[in-house]
Amino acid sequence: MIGLVLAAVLTFQTGAPSGLSLPPAPAPTLSPEARQLIAPVLDGITTEQARQAALPPPADINERFLRMYRLDQQTRAAATDIDFTTLPPDQRQPAMAAMWTAIGAVDESNQKALLEMLPPEGWFYKSVYGDGPASTAFLIIQHSDVDLWRRFLPVLEPLVATGEVEGQSYGLMYDRLAVAEGRPQRYGTQMTCKGGKFVVDYDALEDPEHAEERRAAMGFHRTLKEYEALFAGYPSCEED
């Protein structure tokens, strides 16, 4: 599923040193080249939002989830094709920040709507809501923040055994939270940038000798090498 592949993106963070309170820096002015580079993402968001605004209210929960899915995924599909290394060094981070700020606004809107729809049992069971809504709910939480990952990871874990949640989904969220907390990944789903390419960081894997066994147990259909090969055609990346 493209959504599961696109979930393995890098997170860029900025902030003031601990103990200091700094006024917000003015946003750098983007060059015409930078604006043109990220235009497919920004235009895609605007176009999809306008399309949905012209539609009647969703007929049911499936239609509502479908609209949320389109906003979540269409922008990310365009983002994976953008090669920021084609810009001058001083324009790369501002262009990335502008793009992810726009995507983040969509994500926050989806998260707010999802939490308002959350059923009493705490998750959208496949047996009740179907594969589409359940998968979309996962993607929206996967594209949220540490607080929501911590909230929902314990909810998802027991549902893997019952078939209500895909093992791959749980594995992706587990690894994303582990990386955010500075812990080793368990399944190797979150890629890192080395030599301009997205690769698996075997040094950051928990018990790497048994990683393939853990992946197979959670339903991952590709080995780590096969998973890494999916990223071979991605644009060049820059190491932190």
N, C-alpha and C positions, 0 to 999 in steps of 0.2 A: 504494500500500500504506500502511495506516495507520501501520505501524511506521516507515516512512521519514519520514513527516510528523512523528510524535511525537519523532523523533530530534533535531529542531531546537528543543530547549528550552534555556533559559538556565541557566548554572551559577553558583551563589552561593558565594562563598568568604569565609571569615573567618580571622583569624590575628593573632598578636602582631606588633608591629613588628620588623624585622630586628635581631638582636643582643639582644633581650630574651627572658627566659624567665619567663613568667607562669603562676601557678597557674590551673587551669581554672576558669572562671566558673561559678557554679551555674546550672543550666538555669532560665530564666524560667518561672514558673507560667502555664500557658495558661488563659485565661478560658473559661467554658462556651461562649461564642460561637465561640472559636477551635477548641475541641475538636470542636464540632458541624460546623464548616466542613470540617475535614479528616477527619471520621469516614468518609465514603465510601471514602477511600483506605485508611485503617488497617483498617477493617472488611473491605474487599475482600481485603487481604492475609491477614488472619486466616481469613476464610472459605475462600479458595482453598487455603491451607496445610492447613487442617483437611480439606478435601475430598480433597486429594491424599494426606494421611496415612492416610485410610481406604481407599485403593485398594491392590490388590496391587502388587507390584513391577512396573516397566515391562516389557512383553513384549519390547520391542526398542528399538533406538536411536531410531526414529521416535517412539515413545511417550514416551521420556525427553525428547526435544527438545520435544515438544508440551507437556509439563508445564512445562518451563522457559519456553516461549513464553507460556503463560497467566499465569505469575507476572510475567513481564517486562511484558507489554502491558496486562493488565487494570487494574493499579494506575495506569499512566500514562494510560489512557483516562479514568479518574475524575479524575486530577489536572488535566487540561486544562480541566475545567469549573469549577474553583475560582477565585473572584475574591477575592483577598486584600485588595483595596482596600475591601472592605466592612467590614473590621475596623478598630478604632482603630490609629493608626500604631505604637504601642508593642507591638502584638500581631502585627503582620504578619510580621516577621522570625522571631520565635520559632515561629509557626505553620508558616511555610515550612520552617524548620529541622527541626521535629518530623516533618513529612510526608516530607521528603527523607531524613532519617535512617532512617525505616522502609523507604522504597523502596531506599535504599542497602544495607541489610542483605540484602534479597532479591537485589539485584544482585551483592553479594559472594558469596553462596551459589551463584548461577548461574555466576559467573566461575570459582570454585573447581572446580565440577563440570565445566565446559567444558574447562578446562586439563587436568584428569585424563583427559578423553576424547580429547584432541587426537591425531590420527593422525600417523604418522611423517612424512608429506609436509608437515605444518605447517598444513594447513587442511582444512575439510570441503568437498571438491569436489562441485559439483552433480551431476556425471556419476556419482559414486559414491554419495553420500548422499541426493540429491534436493534439490529446491528448498526444502522446508520446513526441514530441518535446516541447510542452508547459510544461509538467511535468518535463522534464529534465532541461529546462531552469530555472524553479523554484528551483530545487535542487542545481544547480550550484550557483545561487545567494544566496540561503540559506546557502551554505557552503563557503561563501566568508567572508566579513568583515563589520564592522559598516558603512563604507562609502558607500558601495554598497547597504546595507539594507536601509539606509536613502534615497538613490537615487531612489530605485525601489519600496519601500513600498507605496508612494503616487501614483505610476503608477498602482500598482496592485489593490488598494482599490476600485476605481470606476468600475473596470473590474469584480469584484465579482458579482455585481448586474446584469451585462449583461450576465453572464455565461461564460465569456472568461477565468476567473481564478477561481479555486476552493476556496471556503471559507476557507477550512482547510489550504490551502497553505498560504493564507493571514494571518490567525490566527497564524500559526507557525512563520512566519517572524515577525509579530507584536511582539509576545512574546519574540523572540530572541533579537530583538532590545531593547525592554523594559528592559530586564535583563542586557544587555550590558550598558545601560544608567542609571542603578540603579533605575528603575521605577517598579511598580507592573505589573505583568503579567495580561493579560485580559482573556486568555483562559486556562491557566494552562498547557501549552504544554511542558515547559522546566523543566525537572526533576532536583531534588537536591538530594544530598547524605546524608542520616541520618541513623545511626546505621548500616552502611555497605550496605544499600539498596537504590536504586533509588526510590524516592517518590515524590508526589505532595506537594509543600510547600504552604499550604493554607494561611499561614500568609503573603505570598508575592503575594496574589491574589487581584486584584482590585475588590471591591464589591463582596466578595466571595459568598454571599447569592444568587446572580443572575448569577454565573459563568455558571451553567448548561444551563440556558436559552440562554446565549450568545453563548455557544458552539453549541447548537441545531440550532440556527439561522444561524450559519456559516457552517452547514452541518457536524459537528463532529458526528460520529455514535456511539461513546462510551461515557459513563459518565466518570467523573474524576476517580472514583474508578475502573472502567473497564480499563481505560487507564493505570492507575498505575499498574494494574495486569499484563499488558503486559511485565513489566520489572522485574517481580518476579523471572524469571529464569536467569537473567543477573548475571555475576560474581560479587563478592563483590566489593564495591567501598570504597573510603576513603574520609572523609569530609575534606574540605579545612581548 
